[in-house]
C-alpha cells in the first residue's frame, strides 16, 4: 500500500462555526479524511488568533465551541488528531529556528499580508503579525506536511513555507519535505445580506442553529431587487437564495430556477423551501453536536489524545532538527 501523504489544516478559534466554514473548509477536510490517501492533523491555531486580537479571555471557550462543530461536521479524531497549537511547545521552538532563515524584506513582500492589512484597515502591524507565515511554516513542517489544501489567496504563504524548508535543508541537511499546495476550489457561500458570511456582520447561519432560527434568518435574506412580488419574473443567477438552493437543494435546482424566472415561485416560498433544505442538511450536525455537548469529558479526552499524538510527532521532528543543526 502506498504511504499516506500528511496534511495539516487548521482554523483560528472563533467559537461556533457557520455554513460558510462548512462550504469553505470543513467539507473539504472531511472529504480528504475519508479519501484514504491522506493522514490529517487538525490544528486549533490559538497563537495565530493573537496576531490580530490580543484579548485571549475567550480562546478556551471558543476552542471548545469550534471543536464541537468540527466533530459534528464529521472530523474523526481516531484518524485526524485534533490539538491546540499552544499546547505543543515545539511549534514556537521551530518558529524561532525558521525566523532566522527569512528576512523581514521577504515577509513584507508577501501579497497576502498586504491585502489583509488593507482589508482589515490595520495600522502599524506587530512583529508577530509580520511573521505569521513563518509560524504557519512551522505548523506545517513540524508534522512533515507534504500537501496543503489552500485557495489561491494562500499560495504565497505556501511558497514561503517551501522556501524555508529548502533553506533549512541546504544549511543543515535534509529534514523537511517541500510541501505542495493542493489547490482547492473553496466555495464562497455568501451571508444573508450578500456579503461575506460572518458572525460579526450578523449575516450567518450557524451549523448549530435551531430549525426555527434558520427559518427566521432566511426571511431576512436578500433577493433579486427587481422581483418585488409573486408573478414578477426573477433572475436566479443574481439571487442569494438561489445560491443556497444550488448548495443545499441540488435535486430541485432546475425546478426552482424555472419557477423564479417565470414568476410562479414567490420569494417568500423560495426562502422557506431553502430553509427546509438547510434544516434537513443541518439535522445530523445538530444531533452529533448534542451528543458531544452532553459529554464534556469525552471532548476533553479527544483533545488530550490528539495533543498526545501531535506532541509525539512534533518531538520526533525537533529531535531531527537538533541533530541536523548539531545542537542536540
C-alpha positions as CSV (number, residue, x, y, z in Angstrom):
1,X,0.0,0.0,0.0
2,X,1.3,3.5,-0.8
3,X,2.2,5.6,2.2
4,X,-0.4,8.2,3.1
5,X,0.5,11.8,2.5
6,X,0.4,14.1,5.5
7,X,-1.9,17.1,5.6
8,X,-2.1,19.8,8.3
9,X,-5.2,22.0,8.3
10,X,-6.4,24.4,11.0
11,X,-8.5,27.4,12.0
12,X,-8.3,30.2,14.5
13,X,-10.7,29.6,17.4
14,X,-13.6,31.8,16.7
15,X,-16.4,29.9,18.5
16,X,-19.4,28.4,16.8
17,X,-19.0,27.9,13.1
18,X,-21.4,28.7,10.3
19,X,-22.4,27.4,6.8
20,X,-19.6,29.4,5.3
21,X,-17.0,27.5,7.3
22,X,-18.6,24.2,6.1
23,X,-18.5,25.2,2.4
24,X,-15.1,26.9,2.7
25,X,-13.1,24.3,4.7
26,X,-14.9,21.6,6.7
27,X,-16.5,19.9,3.7
28,X,-13.1,19.6,2.1
29,X,-11.4,18.3,5.3
30,X,-14.0,15.6,5.7
31,X,-13.6,14.5,2.1
32,X,-9.8,14.3,2.4
33,X,-10.1,12.4,5.7
34,X,-12.4,9.9,4.0
35,X,-10.3,9.7,0.8
36,X,-7.9,7.1,2.4
37,X,-4.8,8.6,0.8
38,X,-4.1,11.2,3.4
39,X,-3.2,11.4,7.1
40,X,-4.7,14.5,8.6
41,X,-3.7,16.7,11.5
42,X,-6.2,19.4,12.6
43,X,-4.8,22.5,14.4
44,X,-6.6,24.9,16.7
45,X,-4.5,27.9,15.8
46,X,-4.8,29.8,19.1
47,X,-1.5,31.5,18.9
48,X,-2.4,32.8,15.4
49,X,-5.5,34.3,16.9
50,X,-3.3,36.7,18.9
51,X,-1.8,38.3,15.7
52,X,-5.0,40.4,15.2
53,X,-6.6,40.4,18.7
54,X,-4.6,40.3,21.9
55,X,-7.7,39.5,24.0
56,X,-7.2,35.9,24.9
57,X,-10.0,35.7,27.5
58,X,-12.4,33.8,25.2
59,X,-10.0,31.5,23.5
60,X,-10.7,28.5,25.6
61,X,-14.5,28.8,25.2
62,X,-14.2,29.5,21.5
63,X,-11.9,26.4,21.1
64,X,-14.5,24.1,22.6
65,X,-17.3,25.5,20.5
66,X,-15.2,25.2,17.4
67,X,-14.1,21.7,18.3
68,X,-17.8,20.6,18.8
69,X,-18.6,21.8,15.3
70,X,-15.6,20.0,13.8
71,X,-16.8,16.8,15.4
72,X,-20.4,17.4,14.4
73,X,-19.2,18.0,10.8
74,X,-17.6,14.6,10.7
75,X,-13.9,15.0,11.7
76,X,-12.9,11.7,13.2
77,X,-10.3,12.1,15.9
78,X,-9.3,8.5,15.6
79,X,-8.0,9.3,12.1
80,X,-7.5,13.0,12.3
81,X,-5.9,14.1,15.6
82,X,-7.2,17.5,16.9
83,X,-4.9,19.6,19.0
84,X,-4.2,23.2,20.2
85,X,-1.1,24.9,18.9
86,X,-0.4,26.5,22.3
87,X,-0.1,23.0,23.9
88,X,2.6,21.8,21.6
89,X,5.7,23.9,22.6
90,X,7.6,22.7,19.5
91,X,5.5,25.0,17.3
92,X,7.1,28.0,18.9
93,X,10.6,26.4,19.0
94,X,10.6,25.6,15.3
95,X,9.1,29.0,14.6
96,X,12.2,30.6,16.3
97,X,14.6,28.5,14.2
98,X,12.8,29.3,11.0
99,X,12.7,33.0,11.8
100,X,16.5,33.0,11.4
101,X,16.1,31.8,7.8
102,X,14.0,34.6,6.3
103,X,14.4,38.3,6.0
104,X,11.9,40.9,7.0
105,X,12.0,42.3,3.5
106,X,10.8,38.9,2.2
107,X,7.9,38.9,4.6
108,X,7.0,42.5,3.8
109,X,6.7,41.5,0.1
110,X,4.0,38.9,1.0
111,X,1.0,39.9,-1.1
112,X,-1.5,38.2,1.2
113,X,-0.1,40.3,4.1
114,X,-0.6,43.5,2.1
115,X,-4.2,42.5,1.3
116,X,-5.0,41.7,4.9
117,X,-3.6,45.0,6.2
118,X,-5.7,46.8,3.6
119,X,-8.9,44.9,4.1
120,X,-8.7,44.9,7.9
121,X,-7.6,48.5,7.9
122,X,-4.7,47.7,10.2
123,X,-2.3,50.3,11.4
124,X,1.3,49.5,12.3
125,X,1.5,45.8,12.5
126,X,3.2,43.7,15.1
127,X,6.3,41.5,14.7
128,X,4.1,38.5,15.3
129,X,1.7,39.5,12.5
130,X,4.5,40.1,10.1
131,X,5.9,36.7,11.0
132,X,2.5,34.9,10.7
133,X,3.7,32.9,7.6
134,X,6.8,31.7,9.5
135,X,4.7,30.3,12.3
136,X,2.4,28.8,9.7
137,X,5.5,27.2,8.1
138,X,6.4,25.7,11.5
139,X,2.9,24.4,11.9
140,X,3.1,22.6,8.6
141,X,6.6,21.3,8.6
142,X,6.6,20.2,12.3
143,X,4.4,17.3,11.1
144,X,6.3,16.8,7.8
145,X,3.3,18.1,5.9
146,X,3.5,17.2,2.2
147,X,0.2,18.6,1.0
148,X,-1.5,21.8,2.0
149,X,-5.1,22.3,0.8
150,X,-5.4,26.1,0.0
151,X,-7.2,28.6,-2.1
152,X,-5.3,30.7,-4.5
153,X,-5.1,33.6,-2.0
154,X,-2.9,31.4,0.3
155,X,-0.4,30.3,-2.3
156,X,2.1,33.0,-1.3
157,X,2.2,31.6,2.3
158,X,2.9,28.1,1.0
159,X,5.7,29.4,-1.2
160,X,7.3,30.9,1.9
161,X,7.0,27.5,3.6
162,X,8.7,25.9,0.7
163,X,11.5,28.5,0.7
164,X,12.1,28.0,4.4
165,X,12.2,24.2,4.0
166,X,14.7,24.5,1.2
167,X,16.9,26.9,3.1
168,X,16.9,24.8,6.3
169,X,17.8,21.6,4.3
170,X,20.5,23.5,2.4
171,X,22.0,24.9,5.6
172,X,21.8,21.9,7.9
173,X,20.8,18.8,6.0
174,X,17.6,17.4,4.7
175,X,14.9,17.2,7.3
176,X,11.8,18.7,5.7
177,X,9.8,18.0,2.6
178,X,8.8,20.9,0.4
179,X,5.0,20.8,0.8
180,X,2.9,21.1,-2.4
181,X,-0.2,23.2,-2.5
182,X,-3.3,21.3,-3.2
183,X,-5.4,24.0,-5.0
184,X,-8.9,23.6,-3.8
185,X,-11.9,25.5,-5.1
186,X,-13.3,26.6,-1.8
187,X,-16.9,27.5,-2.1
188,X,-17.6,31.1,-1.1
189,X,-21.1,30.9,0.4
190,X,-22.3,34.5,1.0
191,X,-24.1,35.7,4.0
192,X,-27.8,36.6,4.2
193,X,-27.0,40.1,3.0
194,X,-24.9,39.0,0.1
195,X,-21.6,40.0,1.8
196,X,-19.0,37.5,3.1
197,X,-20.7,35.3,5.7
198,X,-19.5,36.4,9.2
199,X,-20.9,36.3,12.7
200,X,-19.6,39.8,13.3
201,X,-21.9,41.1,10.4
202,X,-24.9,39.2,11.8
203,X,-25.5,37.6,8.4
204,X,-24.5,34.0,9.2
205,X,-26.4,30.7,9.7
206,X,-24.6,28.7,12.3
207,X,-24.1,24.9,11.9
208,X,-25.8,24.6,15.4
209,X,-28.7,26.9,14.5
210,X,-32.2,25.7,15.6
211,X,-34.7,25.0,12.8
212,X,-36.9,27.9,13.8
213,X,-33.9,30.3,13.8
214,X,-32.9,29.1,10.3
215,X,-36.4,30.0,9.1
216,X,-36.3,33.4,10.8
217,X,-33.0,34.3,9.4
218,X,-33.8,33.1,5.9
219,X,-36.8,35.5,5.9
220,X,-34.2,38.4,6.0
221,X,-32.2,37.1,3.1
222,X,-31.8,39.5,0.2
223,X,-33.2,38.6,-3.2
224,X,-33.4,39.9,-6.7
225,X,-34.3,43.6,-6.2
226,X,-36.3,43.6,-9.5
227,X,-38.6,40.8,-8.2
228,X,-40.8,42.7,-5.9
229,X,-43.9,40.4,-5.7
230,X,-45.0,37.0,-6.8
231,X,-45.6,37.0,-10.5
232,X,-42.6,39.2,-11.3
233,X,-40.0,37.3,-13.3
234,X,-36.8,36.8,-11.3
235,X,-33.1,36.4,-12.1
236,X,-31.9,33.4,-10.1
237,X,-28.3,33.8,-11.1
238,X,-28.0,37.1,-9.1
239,X,-30.2,35.9,-6.2
240,X,-28.6,34.9,-2.9
241,X,-31.4,32.5,-2.1
242,X,-30.9,30.6,-5.3
243,X,-27.2,30.2,-4.4
244,X,-28.3,28.4,-1.2
245,X,-30.6,26.2,-3.3
246,X,-27.6,25.3,-5.5
247,X,-25.6,24.2,-2.5
248,X,-28.3,22.5,-0.4
249,X,-31.1,21.7,-2.8
250,X,-29.5,20.5,-6.0
251,X,-32.3,18.0,-6.7
252,X,-34.8,20.8,-7.1
253,X,-32.4,23.4,-8.6
254,X,-33.9,23.4,-12.1
255,X,-37.4,23.5,-10.8
256,X,-36.6,26.5,-8.6
257,X,-34.9,28.2,-11.5
258,X,-38.0,27.8,-13.7
259,X,-40.4,28.9,-11.0
260,X,-38.3,32.0,-10.3
261,X,-37.8,33.0,-13.9
262,X,-41.5,32.5,-14.8
263,X,-42.7,34.4,-11.7
264,X,-44.7,31.4,-10.4
265,X,-42.5,31.0,-7.4
266,X,-42.6,33.9,-4.9
267,X,-39.6,34.9,-2.9
268,X,-41.1,34.0,0.5
269,X,-41.9,30.5,-0.6
270,X,-38.5,30.2,-2.2
271,X,-36.8,31.3,1.0
272,X,-38.8,28.8,3.1
273,X,-38.0,25.9,0.7
274,X,-34.3,26.8,1.1
275,X,-34.7,27.0,4.9
276,X,-36.2,23.5,5.0
277,X,-33.4,22.0,2.9
278,X,-30.8,23.7,5.0
279,X,-32.5,22.3,8.1
280,X,-32.5,18.8,6.6
281,X,-28.8,19.2,5.9
282,X,-28.1,20.5,9.4
283,X,-30.1,17.9,11.3
284,X,-27.2,15.4,11.6
285,X,-24.9,18.2,12.7
286,X,-27.3,19.1,15.5
287,X,-27.6,15.5,16.7
288,X,-23.8,14.9,16.7
289,X,-23.1,18.2,18.4
290,X,-25.7,17.5,21.0
291,X,-24.0,14.1,21.7
292,X,-20.7,15.8,22.4
293,X,-22.2,18.8,24.3
294,X,-23.6,16.3,26.8
295,X,-20.3,14.5,27.1
296,X,-17.7,17.2,28.0
297,X,-15.3,14.5,29.4
298,X,-15.3,12.8,26.1
299,X,-14.5,16.0,24.3
300,X,-11.6,16.7,26.7
301,X,-10.3,13.2,26.1
302,X,-10.4,13.7,22.4
303,X,-8.3,16.9,22.8
304,X,-5.9,15.3,25.2
305,X,-5.4,12.3,22.9
306,X,-5.0,14.5,19.9
307,X,-2.4,16.6,21.6
308,X,-0.5,13.5,22.8
309,X,-0.3,12.2,19.2
310,X,0.7,15.7,17.9
311,X,3.3,16.1,20.6
312,X,4.9,12.8,19.8
313,X,5.2,13.7,16.1
314,X,6.5,17.2,17.0
315,X,9.1,15.9,19.4
316,X,10.4,13.4,16.8
317,X,10.8,16.2,14.2
318,X,12.6,18.5,16.7
319,X,15.0,15.7,17.6
320,X,15.9,15.5,13.9
321,X,16.2,19.3,13.7
322,X,18.6,19.4,16.7
323,X,20.7,16.6,15.3
324,X,20.9,18.3,11.9
325,X,21.9,21.6,13.5
326,X,24.3,19.7,15.8
327,X,22.8,21.3,18.9
328,X,21.1,18.2,20.2
